[in-house]
Amino acid sequence: MFNRFTKNAAAFMLATFVMLNLCVIAQAAAYRVEGKCVRESAIYKQNETIKFIASVIDEEGKPVTDQEVKFIITKDGYSVIEQGVYKSTTKPKAFTAKLNEPGFVRIEVMVKRNDKFKMTRSDLRLGAGVEPLSIPASHDLPKDFKAFWQEKTKTVHAVPMKPEFTDVKTQVSGVKVVDLKIATPGSKTSTAPLTGYYAKPENAKAGSCPAILLPHSAGVRSSYLHLAAAYAEKGFIALDFNAHGLPNGKPSSFYQEQSKGPLNSYPGMGKTDREDSYFTGMYMRLIRALQFIKAQPEWNGKILVVRGSSQGGGQALVAGGLDPDVTLVAASVPAMCDHAGYNFEKMVGWPRLASWTAPAAKNERYKKIVKAGQYVDAANFSKLIEGQVLISVGFADHVCCPTSVYTAFNNIPHQNKQIINRPAMGHSFPQDLQTEFDKIIDQHVKAKR
C-alpha cells in the first residue's frame, strides 16, 4: 500500500514537473521582443553614442519579467562589439554602442526558448548607420571589367535573337501576354535560355510605350504573369523573367525538384572563375532581356526601367551598369554587393560568395573567389550607371546587409540617385515600399515623356 502510494506520488510529481516546464516553454514561445533605435532616423556620426531599447512582452503587449535574454551587438554582423545575457524586467533594457568609422551597428535581442538562444521571428533585430554616405568602395574596378562584359554582350548578341512566343490568357483587360523563350549563351554553369512573360497594351502603337524589366529575387520559381500584366495595364511593355531560364507556369513541385536538384546551391556554382560563375550566365540572360525589350517596335526609345528586389535588385544595378539606355534603376534591398568586403573588415551582401561569415584565414581558394567575384559584383556595376537610381535599404537586414547596399549606392558616380532608409526593416520589400517605388517610377515616366 505504501509502495503503491509512493509510486503514484512520484508519478504525479513527475507529471506536474513536466507540465510546469511545458507551460514555461509555451509561455516563452508566446513572448516577443520589441524595441527601437532611440533616434528615429537611426543615423549617427562617428564616435557618437548609439542607443537602442528593447522589452520582452506577452501576447497582450504587457512587459514580461525574469526571462533570460541574450543580446549581441555587432559591426553589421562582421565582428562582435558586445554581447551578454540578462533577465527581463518591467522596464525597457537600454543598449549603447559606438563606431569610429563609417558603417553600421546591428543588435540582436533574443529570448531563451527550449533551453537555448536562437533568433526567431518573435525576437528583435535592429540597425543604425554611422555616416553611411561615407562608406568607401572595397576596391577599384578591375582594369578589364568593361572589356570582359563588352565581350559577353557581343557573345549574346552574336546568337540570333529568335523569340518563341506562346499566347497566355490573362484576366487583365486590354493587355496581351505571351510566354517568351529565347536561346541565350551563358557561362559554364548556367546555359539556360531567357524565359519570361512579356506583356504589352493591346493595340499599342509603334514607339508609344515605356519599357520595364522585372528580374527575380533569389529562389527557383516561374516568372510572374500578373506582374508583367499589371505594368502593361499601366501602359508599359513589360518583361518579367525568372532567374534560371526555366519553363514558366509549371506545378510548384517542378520548381521544388529543380531547387533540390540541379539548382541546389546555385549561387556558389563556378564561383572560383569568372567564366564559370553562375551569375555570369544569369547576367547574360539579363543582357538578352535588355536586347529583346529594346527591339520591340512599341518601345518609345526614351524610358527603360529595371525594377527588382534582393537578387532582382542586384540585377537591376547590373543592368544599369551594362546598358546606358537604362533610364531608371529601381533596386530594393539589392543582393550581390561587395563580395570583397571582408578584405576591408566590412560585412558582405548575399550570397557571401567567399564565406558566410568573416573568415579567420584567407586561403588561396578564398582569394580566387574574391577575384572572380569582382566581375559579378553589383557594387562594381554601380560605378558605371548613368541613369537615375532608386534604392531601398533595411538597417536590420542580415541578408543583404546595409553596409553592402550603401557600398553600392556610394559607388554610383552621379547625384541623380535616392536611397530610402528603413531603420527597422529587415530583408523585405513590403507593399507600402512597392507603392512608393511605383510612384517614383510614374514620376520618372512623366518627366521623360
N, C-alpha and C positions, 0 to 999 in steps of 0.2 A: 504493500500500500504506500509506504513511504517512498520507495524507489519510483513507483509509478507517478507519484505527486512531484517528485524531484525532476523526473524526465519531462513531465508536462510543463512544469515551471520553466525549465531550461529552454524548452522549445518555444514557449510563449515569449521569454525574454529575447531569444534569438530573432524571432519573427518581429518583435517590437523594434529591436535594434535595426534590422534590415529595413523595415517600413520607415523608421525615422530617417535613415540615411537616404532612402529613395526620395523622401519628402524634401530633404536638403538639396539633393541633386536636382529634383524637379524645380524647386524654388530658384536655384542658381541659374537653371536653364531659362527661366522666365525673366530674369533680371537683364537689364541692358545698361550700357554706359552711354551717357550723353555728355556733351561738352562743347567747348568752342575756344577759338583763339580770342583773347580779350579784345584785341584790336580788330575791328570789323574788316578792314582791308587785308589783314594778316601780312602786311608788308612792313619791313623794318630796315634800319640802317645797320651797317657793320658795327659789332660790339654793343648794339642796343639790346636791352633785355626783352626777350620774347616771353609772353605769358599765356599759358593755356589753363583752363579749368575743366574738371571732369567730375561727374557724380554717377553713382550706381543707383538706379531707380527700379521700381517694380512695375507691374503691368498698369497700375493706376497712376504712375508718374510720381510716386512718393519715394523719398530717399530710403535706401536700404543700408543698414549698419552691419558692421562686423563681418563683412565679406572680404576674403583675400583678393587683392587686386595687384596686378603687375603692370608696370609701365616701362616702356623703352623709348628713349629719345635718341634719334639718330640724325646723321647728316644725310637726310633723304634716303635712308636705307644703306648708305655706303659704309658708315662706321658708327659705332655706338658712342654717344656723348655721355649718357647717364641711363641707368636702369635701377629698378628696385621693386620691392613688394611692400604693400601697406594694407591696413584694414580700413574699409569704408566707414564713414561717419555721416551724420545728417548734413554736414557742411561740404560744399564742393572742395575737391582737392586741387591745389594750385601747383603748377609746374613752371619752371623757368629755364631758359637756355639762351646762349649767345653764339654767334658765328663771327669770326674775324675776317671773313671773305664772302664774296657774293655766292649765294646758293640757297638751299632750302633746309629747314629743320622739320623733321617728321616725328610725331609722337603716336605711339600705340598704347592703349589702355585696355586691359582685358581682365574679366572676372575668372576666377578659378572654377572650372567646371569638370566634373568627373575626375576630380583629383589632379587636374593638370591645367596649365595655362596654354591656351591656343586661341588665336584670333578667330572670331566668328562674326557674323553679320550683326550680332547684338552688342559687339564691342565697339570701340571708338578708335578711329584713325584721323588725325588732323595734320595740317602742314602750315608752315609760314615761310614766306620768302624774305631773303636778305639781299637787297639791291639786285633783284633778279635780272634787270636790264643790263647789268654789268657782267653776267656770267659769260666767260670767254669761250671761244671755239677751242676744241681739243687739238686741232691740227690744221695746217693749211690744206687746201685742195691738192690732191696728188697731181703732179705735173701732166700726167697723161690721162686724167679723169675725163676731160672733154673729148679727147680723141677716142678713148675707149667707148664712150656712149654714142659718139658720132658713127663709129664703125658698127655698133649694134643696131642703130637706126637704119643705116644703109642695108644691113643684113635683112632686117624685117621688110623694108621697102623693096628689096630685090625680089622677094617672093610675091608674085602677082596676087593682088587682093581679089579673091573670088568669093564674095559672101554667099552663104547658103541661108535662105530665108524660109521659115515655116510660119504661116499665119497662126496667130494665137487670139483667142477670144478674150475680151475684157469687158467689164461692166461699166467702164468709164466711157460715157458717150462722147462722140466727136474725136475719138482717138484711135489710131491704128497701131497695133503692136505685132511685132514678129519676133520669133526665136531666131537668134543670129549665131552663125558659126563661121569662123574664118581661120584657115590654116595659118599658123604663125611659127616661125623658127624660134627656138628658145635656148636654154642652157643645157648642159649635160644631164641635169637632174630635173628639168622642167621643160618638156617639149610639147605641151598641150596646145590646142588651138585657142583662139579667143572665142568665148561663148557668153551670150548675154541676151537680154531683152531690149530691143530697140523700139522706141515709141515716138510717134510724131502726131501732130494735129492732122486730122483728115482734111484733105483739100488744101494743105498748106502750099503757098506759092513759093517759087524759087527765090532764094535769098531773103526770106521773110522771118526766119526763126533764130533765136539764140540757141546755143548748144550747151548741154551739160553731160558730163561723165560722172558715173556713180560707182567707184571701185569699192570693194568689200573689206570689212574688218576680218580679223583672224577667224579661222574655223573652216569647216567644209560644208558647203550648202549650195543650193540652187541660187541663180540670180533672182532678183526681186522684180516680178512683173508689176506689182502695184506701185512701186516707187517710180519706175520709168513712166508708167501711165499717168501718175499724178503730176509729174513735171510736164508731160506732153499736154495735159489738160490746161496747164498754165501758159502754154504757147512755146515750150522748148521742143527741140529734138533731143531725145534723151536716151542714153545707153547705160543700163545697169548691168554690170558684168561680174561674174564670180571670179575669185582669185586663182582658180585652178584649171580653168578651161573645161570644166565638167559639163555633161549634159544637163539641161535645165528641166525642172518640173518632174523629177523622179520622186518616188516614195522616200520618206525620211530614212528608211532602212538602207537605201542605196548609199546615201551620204555618210551614214554611220559606218558602213562597211569600208568606204573609202578612207574615212578618218582613222579607223583602227588598222587599216591595211596599208596600201601604197602611200597614203599621205600622212601616216603616223609620224609625228615629229618633223614635219616638212620644213620648218624654219631652219633646222640645222643641216639640211642636206647640202652637200658640196661647199660647206662654209669655209674651207681652207683655201679655196681657189676662186677667184672672181669669175672664171669661165664656167665653173661648175655650180656656182651658187644658185639655189632655188629662186632667190629673189631676182637674180639676173633674168631668169626666164619669166618671172612674174612681171618685171618691168618691160620686157619685150612685148608681152601681151598688152601692156599699157600703151606702148608706142603704137601698136596696131590699132588700139581703140581710138587714139588721137587721130591716126591716119584715116580711119573709117569715118568718124564723125565729121571731120573737116571736108571729106569728099562728098558729103550729101548735098544735093542741089538746094535743099531747103535752108541750109545754114546761111546766116546773113554775113558771115565773114568778119564779124566785129566782136562778137561776145562768145567766149568759151569758158565755161565754169567747170571746175573739177571739185566735187564735194565728197568727203568721206570721213569716217571716224576710225580711230585706232589704226589698224593696218591699212584701212582705206584712207585715213588721214595722212599716213606716211606716203601712200601712193599719190595723194593729191599734191604733196610737196614735191615728190619726184616728177610728176607731170609738169608742174610749173617750172622746174629746172630744166627739163628736157625740151620743152617747146615754148618759144616766146609768144606763140599765138594764144596761150592760156591767159585770159584776162583776169580771172579771179580764182585763187586757190582758197578753198574753204575746208579747213582741216581741224576736226575735233580730236582732242587728246591723241595727237599723232604718234604712231609707233615708228620703229626702225631708226631712231635718232641717237646719234653719238655713240656708236659702237666702241669707240676708243676711249670713252670717258674714264675708265678705270686707270688708265695711264696718268691721269691728271687728278686722281682722287675725287672723281665725280661719279654719281650713280648713272648707269646707262639705261636706255629705254628697251622695251620689249623688242626682240626676243632675247636680248642679252646674249648675243651670239657666242662670245668668248667664255662666259661664265655667268651663272645665275647670281652669284654673289661675288664681291671683290676677292680676287684670287690671292692666296698667300704667296704664290710664286708664279712668275710669268715665264713659262717654258716656251720652247720653240713652237709647239702647236698653238699655244695662245697667241704668239706673235704672228703666225701665219693667218690665223682667223681675223685678228685685228687689221692686218694689212689688206686682206681680201675684203673685209667688211667695209673699208673706206669707200669702195666702189658701189656699195648698195646702201649707203648711209643717207637717210633722208635729210639729215642736217647738212650734208655736203651739197646735195641738190639745191637746198635752200639758198646757197650762195649765188646761184645762177638765176633765181626767179626774177622776172621783170614785171610781172603783173601784180595786181592787188592781192593782198594776203589777209585772210581772217583765220585766226587760230583760237581754240579754247583749251584751257588747261585746268586740271583739278589739282589743288595743292595736296590733297590726300590720296592722290593716285599712286599706288605702289606698283603698277604695271608699266605704264608709260609715265615715268616719274617726272615731276615738273622741272627738275634740273635739265633733263634731256630735251624737254619741249622748249624751254627757254633758250637752250643752246641753239636749237634750230631757228627759233624766232630771231634771235640776235644775229644770226648769220645772214639773214635776208638783207641785201645790200642797199635798200632804199627805205623811205619812210611811209610809203603807201601801204601800211600794214597795221593790223589791230590784233591785240590779244585780249581775250575775255577771261578774266581770272575768276575761278570759283573756289574760294578757300576751303569749303567743307566738302567739296565733291571729290569722289574717287574716280575710278576708271569708268566713265559713263558719258552718254550723250542723251540726256533726258529730253522729254518732249518740249519743255519751255525753251531749252537751248536750241533745239532743232528749229523752233519757231523763230527765234532770234536770228539764227543763221539765214533762214529763208527771207526774213525781212531785209537783211543786208544784201542777199542775192538779188532780190527785187529792186532794191535801190541801185545796185550796180547795173542792172539791165536798163533801168530808166535813164541813168546817167550816160550810158554808152549809145543809146539809140539816137 
